[in-house]
Amino acid sequence: MAERDAPTTPRPDNAPELRTHDPNLSFRPGTYVVQVPKDLVYRVPPPENALIVERHRNNNHNWKPCGCCSCVVCCFISVVVVVLGVGLVVGVSLFLIQSKDPGFHVKHIMSSVNREKSWGTTYDVKLKVDNPNGNAGILYGEGGVAWLWFREEKIGSGTFPSFFQKNGKSTEVEIILGVDESEDGVNSEKIQIRSKKSTSVVALSLEMEVPATVKKGIFSSGKLKFGVRCDVVVDNLGKSNRILSEGCETTRHA
């Protein structure tokens, strides 16, 4: 029996001609070659690469931020901020409380008779106030009082002025001290007479209580009170008198 050849399918007239770069390449009978445009070709990764991608994708889906962890972090940050704020306030407050006390110096003192007021004799005292703090100002509040003494007798009283003094500055202030002669006080003439009996100079004592607050920016030390005592020796109580010696001591009262 004669061998039958495998049936061949005739190529359509409009089918594109297959071109190969390998001349030895041959196809079995009944094989079809289909040409697909490159933009329609999808590459599939190998199975091992697909497994890695799938694991990575599952890990991303399974990871979720922990609400408890977020709360702990927020609480920790809040505590740190509060501690830093409290430490800053306490540090500045301690710095202000431990600041240096102001210095006082008597520059001039004289007496005069004022008939227009109830004070028969007044004493004009000029002071120099120094703020030794280089980083803090001092606010001298209202309510400051001053007394002038001669041999343990009060010869005048008055008020200390209220003002703000910047850091490292010096300020001159004037205090008017008077006493009502109807109270049988010691006037300047009696002082001169008593002084001449013992010595040619006049020794006086000035005492003051000054409320103040040390301030640095928005921070302050709270209310403080400075007690000041100045011992002054002058040759007389006239306008042309001279201060022979003076010294002031400041004490802080919380």
Secondary structure, 3 states (H helix, E strand, C coil): CCCCCCCCCCCCCCCCCCCCCCCCCCCCCCCCCCCCCHHHCCCCCCHHHHHHHHHHHHHHHHCCCCHHHHHHHHHHHHHHHHHHHHHHHHHHHHHHHCCCCCEEEEEEEEEEECCCCCEEEEEEEEEEEECCCCCCEEEECCCEEEEEEECCEEEEEEEECCEEECCCCEEEEEEEEEEEHHHCCCCHHHHHHHHHHHCCCEEEEEEEEEEEEEEECCEECCCEEEEEEEEEEECCCCCCCCEEEEEEEEEEEC
